[in-house]
Structures are given as structure tokens and as C-alpha cells.
Amino acid sequence: MNFEDIIKKYRIGKDSRVVFKNDPKTYYVYNISGDRKSLFVYDGVNKIPRKNKQLANLVKVDGKEVIKENACNCGCGGCAKAPILNEQLVARQGLSEGMLWHIDNKKPLTENLYRAGSNKYFELWKEARTLYSRDLLEVKGDDLDILMETDLGHIAEYNGQLVPLDFPIELTEEELLAEAKKVKKKNPPLNKPKRGGSKKFYVYVRKPGGGIKKVSFGDTSGLSAKINNPEARRAFAKRHDCANKKDKTKASYWSCRLPRYAKLLGLKSNFSGFW
């Protein structure tokens, strides 16, 4: 049965109630795509039209279970369960070379172009997961099971080492180092001052509106921080107007709060307020 047969058999039209695989919501049909492979739907509440959903994932129409014998309709001659790109919503130019190879050669992702355990291998699974979650890519069979039931493609830290999730083969030392550098650069610890940088200390903070900024602070003239001297603390706080320093993206904010992070920076102090 092809998708055109499904549309006719279940009388899918405007405002038909439909449910899709791995999505608990009930949607209402807004339109049918020109290639008869997708439905444009809205959730009935916000009435935001043109949310694309693929007919291959359709499981119910107006409360009736949808039975699909062979709904591939991809021209592969028996359905190789290869990924199918929704070219109405995404341009091919935005895809990786590996993803295009699988689509053009009708090869499922489980027959991965790249060596299992390589960076390219994991990147391809992550790309597929992103595209599928946005309804830009249709996947079936084992590919779908892997995307829905595992975290293959993700790298996580375990006991101080980076390990691939849901993948039994260990990465090489070079690959682990490369992944560690990428993770550290992309997701540095926020609001945790450290020693070093262009000044005495530095800290990563989130910028208003998004993004991450590195803030360097601390005296570089060789003077020591007089955290345990109450008079020096009061003079510093008054001189730098610490009570009004509330912008985390400014060095003055962190300089005024240096005592709070004394232990983190290896400084001896029992004081945790402003200077």
C-alpha cells in the first residue's frame, strides 16, 4: 500500500484527527504535501499551520488504526529502509557528505559509511537524530529503533573519561582527546572562577541573549589579595562600589566577589561576602 492509498482509504482531509508514531499529541490536518508523503498539521490549540509530519509515521486517523503493508514509496524496490530527506523543508546543501551518501545510495544508517567508533560515525548519528527530531528526515526499521531507544552518537564523561553512549567499542586515545577538546570548548563550566588567563583569574559566564563569554579579572601587579583583613575589605568594597556591581559579564563583579570563591582558587579565607 502506498501513501496515496492510505490517504484515500482513511479519507484524510482538512481537520482530520491524526496521531503519529512516537508522538502522543493528536493533530489536525491542515494540508497534504504535493508529493503525497507528508501532512501539514496543527495541534488544535495554537493553530499554527504547516508543521510537517510524514505519512510513514502515521498510526491513527480519526481514532482508526492505520495499517501499512508497504508504505515506503521511496523507489528503492522493496524498501531498503534507507533515510529519506524531506526536501520541501530542508536543502541538500545543508547536509553532510555522509548523510547525502546514505540518502542517494538508499543505504540505512546501520550500514554506516564510516568506520564504527570513528568521529565521523558518531557525527552522522547525531546529524540523523537532529534531522529526525525536526521531521526533516524519515527513518525506518533498525535506524528508527536506534534513534528512539538509544543515545548512540552522544559522548558523555564517566569516571573522568569520555565514553560513547550505547556503543561497546572504546574510542582510541586520539579520538577521546579530540572529543574532550570539542566538549570543553563548547560547554565550559559556567560561573566557576579559575586561576590563569591574561590576568590572575578567569571565569566563563553566559551572555544576555545567549552565548558564552570569558571574563578575566584580578590584579596583575603582584599585590596579594587581603581577604582576611577587614579594613582592607571595606576599603576595597567602597573604592570599587561593590554593592552595585551586578553584571556577571564584567570583571568588577568577580573581583568584588573574590572572597566567595577563595577555596575554589586556592586562597585562604573564611569570609564569603564582598571585599
C-alpha positions as CSV (number, residue, x, y, z in Angstrom):
1,M,0.0,0.0,0.0
2,N,1.5,3.4,-1.0
3,F,0.8,6.7,0.7
4,E,-1.9,7.7,-1.8
5,D,-3.8,4.6,-1.0
6,I,-3.6,5.5,2.7
7,I,-4.9,9.0,2.1
8,K,-7.9,7.6,0.1
9,K,-8.7,4.6,2.4
10,Y,-8.7,6.7,5.6
11,R,-10.3,9.7,3.9
12,I,-7.6,12.1,5.1
13,G,-8.5,15.7,4.6
14,K,-8.7,19.1,6.2
15,D,-9.3,18.8,10.0
16,S,-8.8,15.0,10.1
17,R,-7.5,14.0,13.5
18,V,-4.2,12.2,13.2
19,V,-1.6,10.6,15.6
20,F,2.0,9.8,14.7
21,K,4.5,7.3,15.9
22,N,6.5,8.4,19.0
23,D,4.3,11.5,19.4
24,P,1.5,11.4,22.0
25,K,-0.3,14.5,20.6
26,T,-3.4,14.5,18.4
27,Y,-3.0,16.8,15.4
28,Y,-5.5,18.3,12.9
29,V,-4.6,18.1,9.2
30,Y,-4.1,21.5,7.5
31,N,-3.0,20.3,4.1
32,I,-1.3,17.4,2.2
33,S,2.1,17.8,0.6
34,G,2.3,17.9,-3.2
35,D,4.3,14.6,-3.2
36,R,1.6,13.0,-1.0
37,K,4.2,11.8,1.5
38,S,3.6,14.3,4.3
39,L,0.8,16.1,6.1
40,F,0.8,19.7,7.3
41,V,-0.8,19.8,10.7
42,Y,-1.6,22.0,13.7
43,D,-2.2,21.0,17.3
44,G,-5.7,22.4,17.6
45,V,-4.7,24.8,20.4
46,N,-2.2,27.2,18.9
47,K,-3.5,26.6,15.4
48,I,0.0,27.2,14.0
49,P,-0.2,25.6,10.5
50,R,2.4,23.9,8.3
51,K,4.0,21.6,10.9
52,N,5.3,18.9,8.7
53,K,4.6,15.2,9.7
54,Q,5.5,12.3,7.5
55,L,2.8,9.7,6.5
56,A,5.3,6.9,7.1
57,N,4.9,7.7,10.9
58,L,1.1,7.9,10.8
59,V,-0.6,5.4,13.2
60,K,-4.2,6.7,13.7
61,V,-6.7,8.7,11.6
62,D,-9.9,9.8,13.4
63,G,-9.4,7.1,16.0
64,K,-8.8,4.3,13.5
65,E,-5.5,2.3,13.5
66,V,-3.6,2.7,10.2
67,I,-2.3,-0.5,8.7
68,K,0.6,0.0,6.3
69,E,1.8,-3.1,4.3
70,N,4.5,-1.3,2.3
71,A,4.4,2.4,2.8
72,C,8.0,3.1,1.7
73,N,7.2,4.6,-1.7
74,C,10.8,5.6,-2.0
75,G,11.6,3.8,-5.2
76,C,14.2,1.5,-3.7
77,G,12.5,-1.6,-5.0
78,G,11.5,-3.4,-1.8
79,C,12.3,-0.8,0.7
80,A,15.9,-0.8,1.9
81,K,14.7,1.2,4.9
82,A,17.1,4.0,4.0
83,P,16.8,7.6,5.3
84,I,14.6,9.8,3.2
85,L,15.0,13.6,3.2
86,N,12.1,15.9,3.2
87,E,13.4,18.3,0.5
88,Q,10.4,20.6,0.9
89,L,11.7,21.7,4.3
90,V,15.5,21.4,4.1
91,A,18.1,22.0,1.4
92,R,20.5,19.2,0.5
93,Q,23.4,21.7,0.7
94,G,23.0,21.8,4.5
95,L,23.6,18.1,4.9
96,S,26.9,16.3,5.4
97,E,28.6,14.3,2.7
98,G,28.0,11.1,4.6
99,M,24.2,11.8,5.1
100,L,23.8,12.6,1.4
101,W,25.6,9.3,0.5
102,H,23.2,7.3,2.6
103,I,20.2,9.1,1.1
104,D,21.4,8.9,-2.6
105,N,22.5,5.2,-2.3
106,K,19.4,4.2,-0.3
107,K,21.6,2.7,2.5
108,P,20.3,2.6,6.1
109,L,22.4,4.2,8.7
110,T,23.1,0.8,10.3
111,E,25.2,0.2,7.2
112,N,27.3,3.2,8.1
113,L,29.6,4.7,5.6
114,Y,32.2,5.4,8.3
115,R,34.2,3.1,10.5
116,A,32.3,2.2,13.6
117,G,33.7,4.2,16.5
118,S,35.2,7.0,14.5
119,N,34.3,10.6,14.9
120,K,32.6,10.7,11.5
121,Y,30.5,7.7,12.6
122,F,29.2,9.4,15.7
123,E,28.7,12.7,13.9
124,L,26.5,11.0,11.3
125,W,24.2,9.5,14.0
126,K,24.0,12.9,15.8
127,E,23.1,14.6,12.5
128,A,20.4,12.0,11.8
129,R,18.9,12.5,15.3
130,T,18.7,16.2,14.8
131,L,17.1,16.0,11.4
132,Y,14.6,13.3,12.5
133,S,13.6,15.3,15.6
134,R,12.7,18.2,13.3
135,D,10.7,16.0,10.9
136,L,13.3,16.7,8.2
137,L,14.4,13.1,7.8
138,E,12.3,9.9,7.6
139,V,14.0,6.8,9.1
140,K,12.7,3.3,9.5
141,G,13.5,-0.2,10.9
142,D,16.7,-0.5,12.9
143,D,17.7,3.1,12.2
144,L,14.5,4.3,13.9
145,D,14.9,2.0,16.8
146,I,18.4,3.2,17.4
147,L,17.4,6.9,17.3
148,M,14.4,6.4,19.5
149,E,15.7,3.9,22.1
150,T,19.4,4.7,22.4
151,D,21.8,7.6,22.8
152,L,24.2,6.4,20.1
153,G,26.2,9.3,18.8
154,H,26.4,11.1,22.1
155,I,29.6,11.3,24.2
156,A,29.5,11.6,28.0
157,E,32.0,11.8,30.8
158,Y,32.3,8.8,33.1
159,N,34.9,8.5,35.9
160,G,36.9,11.3,34.4
161,Q,36.9,9.8,30.9
162,L,34.8,10.5,27.8
163,V,32.9,7.4,26.6
164,P,30.5,6.9,23.7
165,L,27.0,6.1,24.9
166,D,25.3,2.9,23.8
167,F,28.5,1.8,21.9
168,P,30.5,-1.1,23.2
169,I,33.8,-0.3,21.4
170,E,36.2,2.1,23.1
171,L,37.5,5.2,21.3
172,T,41.2,5.4,20.6
173,E,43.2,7.8,22.7
174,E,43.4,10.3,19.9
175,E,39.6,10.3,19.4
176,L,39.0,10.6,23.1
177,L,41.3,13.7,23.2
178,A,39.6,15.2,20.2
179,E,36.1,14.7,21.6
180,A,37.3,16.1,25.0
181,K,38.6,19.3,23.3
182,K,35.3,19.8,21.5
183,V,33.2,19.2,24.6
184,K,35.4,21.5,26.7
185,K,35.3,24.3,24.1
186,K,31.6,24.1,23.5
187,N,30.5,23.6,27.1
188,P,32.9,25.1,29.6
189,P,31.9,25.2,33.3
190,L,30.0,28.4,34.0
191,N,30.4,30.8,37.0
192,K,33.4,28.9,38.4
193,P,36.4,31.1,38.6
194,K,39.9,29.6,37.9
195,R,43.5,30.7,38.1
196,G,45.2,31.7,34.9
197,G,44.5,33.6,31.7
198,S,45.5,37.1,30.8
199,K,45.1,38.2,34.5
200,K,45.2,36.3,37.8
201,F,41.8,34.6,37.3
202,Y,39.2,34.0,34.7
203,V,35.6,32.7,34.6
204,Y,33.1,31.7,31.9
205,V,29.7,33.3,32.0
206,R,26.6,33.2,29.9
207,K,25.9,36.4,28.0
208,P,22.5,38.0,27.9
209,G,20.7,36.8,24.8
210,G,22.8,33.6,24.5
211,G,26.5,32.7,24.0
212,I,29.4,32.3,26.5
213,K,32.0,34.9,27.4
214,K,35.3,34.5,29.2
215,V,35.9,37.2,31.8
216,S,39.5,37.8,33.1
217,F,40.0,39.6,36.4
218,G,42.4,40.1,39.3
219,D,45.4,42.3,40.0
220,T,48.5,41.6,37.8
221,S,50.9,43.9,39.5
222,G,52.0,41.3,42.1
223,L,49.9,42.6,45.0
224,S,48.3,39.8,47.2
225,A,44.6,39.7,47.9
226,K,44.0,40.9,51.5
227,I,40.8,38.8,52.0
228,N,41.4,38.3,55.7
229,N,41.9,42.0,56.6
230,P,38.5,43.5,57.4
231,E,39.7,47.1,57.0
232,A,41.2,46.3,53.5
233,R,38.0,44.5,52.5
234,R,35.9,47.5,53.5
235,A,38.2,49.9,51.6
236,F,38.1,47.8,48.5
237,A,34.3,47.4,48.5
238,K,33.9,51.2,48.9
239,R,36.5,52.1,46.3
240,H,35.0,49.8,43.7
241,D,31.3,50.3,44.6
242,C,30.9,46.5,45.0
243,A,27.3,46.8,46.3
244,N,26.3,47.9,42.8
245,K,28.3,45.5,40.7
246,K,25.7,43.0,39.5
247,D,26.8,42.3,35.9
248,K,28.4,38.9,35.7
249,T,30.0,39.7,32.3
250,K,32.2,42.4,33.9
251,A,35.5,41.8,35.7
252,S,34.4,44.1,38.6
253,Y,31.6,41.8,39.5
254,W,34.0,38.9,40.0
255,S,36.7,41.0,41.7
256,C,34.2,42.2,44.2
257,R,33.1,38.6,45.0
258,L,36.6,37.1,45.0
259,P,36.3,36.0,48.7
260,R,33.3,33.9,47.9
261,Y,35.4,31.7,45.6
262,A,38.6,31.8,47.7
263,K,38.7,28.0,48.3
264,L,38.0,27.3,44.7
265,L,41.0,29.4,43.8
266,G,43.3,28.1,46.5
267,L,43.1,31.2,48.7
268,K,42.9,31.0,52.4
269,S,39.8,32.8,53.7
270,N,36.8,32.2,56.0
271,F,35.0,35.3,54.7
272,S,32.4,34.9,52.0
273,G,30.9,38.4,51.3
274,F,32.1,41.4,49.3
275,W,35.6,42.6,49.9
